[in-house]
Amino acid sequence: MKEVKIKHIFPAANSGDGFYSYFDYMIGKDPKRVYIIKGGPGTGKSSFMKKIGQAMIDMEYDVEYHHCSFDKDSLDGLVIPKLKIVFLDGTGVHAVEPMYPGIVGRILNFGEFWSEDEIQRSQNEIISTKNEISSSIKRAYKYFNGAKTISLSSEEILKRYFKHKDFYKNLDDKIEEIMTSNLDEKGEEKHYFGSALSSEGIVDFYDNLLKGTRVTYIKSHLSEASSNYMKEIGRVAKRKGYGVVFYHNPLNPNLVQTIIIENMNMAFTISHKFQKENHETINLDKFLDKDILKRHKNQLKEDRSYVKDLIEVGIEELKAAKRLHKSLEKFYVESMDFDKLANLREDIVNELKGL
């Protein structure tokens, strides 16, 4: 039996800039078919995608599960790369419409399977609860924005005393060491998140994403330095024909946490999970002036504490929103005909078998 590859990814983030999405990379440039799922909370969108994903795994297809950054146990999307098939949750903040309806895109309307009369009877509670959820998430984004602002302030201090010339010399040497050949094809890039600020805290999928790759761990107090290091390696790799996936920082999406050079089976990351178990460690802190670091030690420590506290308060707001979301789901669960939904799922799986 073929070894099936299963990836777990966050296509979007709850960030210091609000909701930040890389959904376009999930869809890709030339999908064969995009199923856009419309429906309320608790109508089975995520379970629908999970069961289809498992059916495709049983047929020995690789799959990508694209998880919700608000609740990692829920899915925003499902991708079957070999078939170029995409399933998307097309509601809420990630609302999408088919580009070519009836040709590539197809809407799956789960509203066909609920009792509208039952939902109408609860309309006031539903509207009130949705407004409370929206308010909690907006507050979370404000706290995350505060954390991002303070972290950027700390970065400015460190940048002033960073040996940029030596840094770029080290970077050029590393690129020359690893990029020894060109591929006779056009390099592609994708952008996602490997971690998330979620209702369960800070969560990530780096164990899954970096499994089986040759990992280089980058140690750096200056996030911009590690990000630029990986961005430049990724840029050169793409130019030489390699496929590169950039995984961004959920607090500040302008920064990169991890890159994977797919054709080389190579990864660079700042994830502490690989601080000890890695192929190599690159210490960018050696380009920081240690005497200056000591002089600003207390201020930097205080800033880190503020950032940590603001992120924690933001996460508490997401937890409150999730509790409200659970109560919202029950209105839709009680009105759904899940047998009819199961029949639709079987029809879709049969469609995919015929591709």
C-alpha positions in Angstrom: 0.0 0.0 0.0 1.3 3.5 -0.9 2.3 5.7 2.0 -0.2 8.6 2.0 1.0 12.1 2.9 -1.4 14.0 5.1 -0.6 17.7 5.8 -2.1 19.9 8.4 -2.0 23.7 7.6 -3.5 27.0 8.7 -4.5 29.0 5.6 -5.4 32.1 7.7 -4.5 33.7 11.0 -6.0 35.8 13.9 -3.2 38.4 13.7 -2.1 41.8 14.9 -3.6 43.0 11.6 -7.0 41.3 12.2 -8.1 38.3 10.1 -5.3 37.5 7.6 -5.9 35.0 4.8 -3.8 33.1 2.3 -6.8 31.2 0.9 -5.8 32.0 -2.7 -2.8 29.6 -2.3 -5.1 26.8 -1.2 -7.2 27.2 -4.4 -4.1 27.4 -6.6 -3.7 28.6 -10.2 -5.6 25.9 -12.1 -7.9 23.9 -9.9 -9.9 21.2 -11.7 -12.9 21.7 -9.3 -13.6 23.9 -6.3 -16.5 23.0 -4.0 -17.6 26.0 -2.0 -19.6 25.0 1.1 -22.3 27.4 2.4 -24.0 26.8 5.7 -24.4 28.0 9.3 -22.4 27.0 12.3 -23.0 23.4 13.4 -24.3 22.3 10.0 -21.5 19.8 9.5 -19.2 21.6 7.0 -16.0 20.6 8.8 -17.2 17.0 9.4 -18.2 16.8 5.7 -14.7 17.7 4.6 -13.0 15.4 7.1 -15.0 12.4 6.0 -14.3 13.1 2.3 -10.7 13.5 3.2 -10.7 10.1 4.9 -12.4 8.6 1.9 -9.6 10.0 -0.4 -6.9 8.7 2.0 -8.6 5.2 1.8 -8.2 5.5 -2.0 -4.5 6.3 -1.4 -4.6 10.0 -2.3 -2.5 12.5 -0.5 -4.6 15.2 1.3 -4.1 18.6 2.9 -6.4 19.5 5.8 -6.6 23.3 6.1 -7.6 24.1 9.7 -9.5 27.0 11.1 -7.2 29.4 13.1 -10.1 30.1 15.5 -10.6 26.4 16.3 -8.0 24.0 15.0 -10.4 21.0 15.3 -12.5 22.6 12.5 -11.6 22.8 8.9 -11.6 25.8 6.5 -10.7 23.6 3.6 -9.6 20.3 2.1 -7.2 19.9 -0.9 -6.6 16.7 -2.9 -3.4 17.9 -4.7 -3.1 15.1 -7.3 -6.7 15.6 -8.5 -6.5 19.4 -8.1 -9.7 19.3 -6.1 -10.5 21.9 -3.4 -13.3 22.1 -0.8 -13.7 25.4 1.0 -15.8 26.7 3.8 -17.3 29.7 1.9 -19.0 31.4 4.9 -18.1 34.1 7.4 -14.8 35.9 7.1 -13.6 33.6 4.4 -16.6 34.0 2.1 -15.8 33.1 -1.5 -17.8 32.6 -4.7 -17.0 30.4 -7.6 -15.0 32.1 -10.4 -16.5 29.9 -13.1 -19.8 28.6 -11.7 -20.8 25.2 -13.2 -17.4 24.8 -14.8 -14.8 24.8 -12.1 -16.7 26.0 -9.1 -19.7 24.4 -7.5 -21.7 25.7 -4.5 -22.8 23.1 -1.9 -25.7 24.8 -0.1 -26.2 23.1 3.3 -29.1 25.4 3.9 -31.1 23.0 1.8 -30.9 20.5 4.6 -32.2 22.5 7.5 -35.7 23.5 8.7 -36.0 27.2 8.1 -39.0 27.4 10.4 -37.0 26.1 13.4 -34.2 28.6 12.7 -36.6 31.5 12.3 -38.1 30.8 15.8 -34.6 31.4 17.3 -33.7 34.3 15.1 -33.4 36.9 17.9 -31.1 34.6 20.0 -29.0 33.8 16.9 -28.5 37.4 15.9 -27.7 38.4 19.5 -25.2 35.6 19.9 -23.5 36.3 16.6 -23.1 40.0 17.6 -21.4 38.9 20.9 -19.1 36.6 19.0 -18.1 39.4 16.6 -17.4 41.7 19.5 -15.2 39.2 21.3 -13.1 38.6 18.2 -12.7 42.3 17.5 -11.4 42.8 21.1 -9.0 39.9 20.6 -7.6 41.6 17.4 -7.0 44.8 19.4 -5.0 43.0 22.0 -3.0 41.1 19.3 -2.4 44.5 17.6 -1.0 45.9 20.9 1.3 42.8 21.2 2.5 43.3 17.7 3.2 47.0 18.2 5.3 46.3 21.3 7.2 43.5 19.6 8.0 45.9 16.7 9.3 48.4 19.2 11.7 45.8 20.7 12.8 44.9 17.2 13.8 48.5 16.5 16.1 48.5 19.5 17.8 45.3 18.4 18.1 46.4 14.7 20.1 49.4 15.7 22.8 47.2 17.1 22.8 44.4 14.6 25.8 43.7 12.4 24.0 43.7 9.0 27.1 43.4 6.9 28.3 40.2 8.6 24.7 38.9 8.6 24.4 39.2 4.8 27.9 37.6 4.3 26.8 34.6 6.4 23.5 34.4 4.3 25.4 34.6 1.0 27.7 31.8 2.2 24.7 29.6 3.2 23.0 30.1 -0.1 26.1 29.2 -2.0 26.5 26.1 0.1 23.0 24.7 -0.4 22.0 26.0 -3.9 24.4 24.0 -6.0 22.1 23.3 -8.9 19.2 24.6 -11.0 16.0 22.7 -11.9 14.8 22.9 -15.4 11.3 24.1 -14.4 9.6 27.2 -13.0 9.7 27.5 -9.2 6.4 28.0 -7.4 5.7 29.5 -4.0 2.9 29.2 -1.5 2.2 31.1 1.6 0.4 29.7 4.7 0.7 29.7 8.5 2.2 26.8 10.5 0.9 28.1 13.8 -2.1 30.0 15.1 -3.4 32.2 17.9 -6.5 30.2 18.6 -9.2 29.7 21.1 -7.0 26.8 22.5 -4.0 29.0 22.9 -0.9 29.1 20.6 -1.0 25.9 18.5 1.0 24.7 15.6 1.5 21.8 13.1 5.2 21.9 12.7 5.7 18.3 13.8 3.6 17.3 10.9 4.8 19.8 8.3 8.5 19.2 8.9 8.4 15.4 9.4 11.0 13.7 7.3 12.7 17.0 6.2 16.3 18.1 6.9 15.7 20.9 9.4 17.9 23.8 10.1 17.0 25.6 13.3 17.6 29.4 13.4 18.2 31.0 16.7 17.5 34.7 16.8 16.2 37.3 19.2 15.6 39.6 16.1 12.6 38.1 14.3 13.1 40.3 11.3 16.6 38.9 10.9 15.5 35.2 10.9 12.6 36.1 8.6 14.8 37.9 6.1 17.2 35.0 6.2 14.5 32.5 5.2 12.8 34.9 2.7 16.1 35.3 0.8 16.9 31.6 0.8 13.3 31.0 -0.4 13.6 33.6 -3.1 16.8 32.2 -4.5 15.4 28.6 -4.3 12.3 29.7 -6.3 14.5 31.4 -8.9 16.5 28.2 -9.4 13.3 26.2 -10.0 12.4 24.8 -6.6 9.0 24.8 -5.0 9.0 26.8 -1.7 6.3 27.1 1.0 6.5 30.1 3.3 4.9 29.7 6.7 4.2 33.1 8.3 4.1 34.5 11.9 0.4 34.7 13.0 1.0 37.8 15.1 2.9 39.6 12.4 2.2 38.0 9.0 5.0 40.1 7.4 7.4 37.8 9.2 8.3 34.3 8.2 8.6 31.5 10.8 9.5 28.6 8.5 10.2 27.7 4.9 10.2 24.4 3.3 12.1 23.8 0.0 10.0 20.9 -1.3 12.2 19.5 -4.0 15.2 19.5 -1.7 13.4 18.1 1.3 14.9 20.9 3.3 13.4 23.3 5.9 14.5 26.3 7.9 12.6 27.2 11.1 12.5 29.2 14.3 10.2 26.7 15.9 11.6 25.8 19.3 10.4 22.2 18.7 13.5 21.8 16.6 15.9 23.6 18.9 17.6 20.4 19.9 16.6 17.9 17.2 17.8 19.3 13.9 20.4 18.9 11.1 22.0 22.2 11.9 21.7 25.3 14.1 22.3 28.8 12.7 22.9 31.4 15.5 22.0 34.8 14.2 22.4 36.3 17.7 26.1 36.4 17.1 25.5 39.4 15.0 24.0 41.4 17.9 26.2 43.6 20.0 26.1 41.8 23.4 27.1 44.8 25.4 24.2 46.8 24.0 21.9 43.8 24.7 22.9 43.9 28.3 22.2 47.6 28.5 18.7 47.1 27.2 18.1 43.8 29.0 15.4 45.0 31.4 13.5 46.9 28.8 13.5 44.0 26.4 12.4 41.6 29.1 9.6 44.0 30.1 8.4 44.2 26.5 8.4 40.4 26.1 6.2 40.2 29.3 3.8 42.8 27.9 3.6 40.9 24.5 2.9 37.6 26.3 0.2 39.2 28.5 -1.6 40.9 25.6 -1.6 37.7 23.6 -3.0 35.7 26.5 -5.8 38.3 27.0 -6.5 38.1 23.3 -6.7 34.3 23.5 -9.1 34.6 26.4 -11.4 36.7 24.1 -11.2 34.0 21.5 -12.1 31.4 24.1 -15.2 33.4 25.1 -16.1 33.6 21.4 -15.8 29.9 21.0 -18.1 29.3 24.0 -20.7 31.5 22.4 -20.1 29.8 19.0 -20.9 26.4 20.6 -24.2 27.8 21.9 -24.9 29.2 18.4 -24.3 25.8 16.8 -27.1 24.1 18.7 -29.8 26.2 16.9 -28.6 24.8 13.5 -27.8 21.2 14.7 -31.3 20.7 15.9 -32.8 21.9 12.6 -30.5 19.8 10.2 -31.3 16.7 8.3 -27.9 15.0 8.5 -29.1 11.9 6.6 -29.6 14.0 3.5 -26.2 15.6 4.0 -24.6 12.1 4.2 -26.3 11.2 0.9 -24.7 14.3 -0.7 -21.3 13.4 0.7 -21.6 9.9 -0.8 -22.5 11.5 -4.2 -19.5 13.7 -4.0 -17.1 10.8 -3.2 -18.5 8.9 -6.2 -17.9 11.9 -8.4 -14.3 12.0 -7.2 -13.9 8.3 -7.9 -14.8 9.0 -11.5 -12.0 11.6 -12.0 
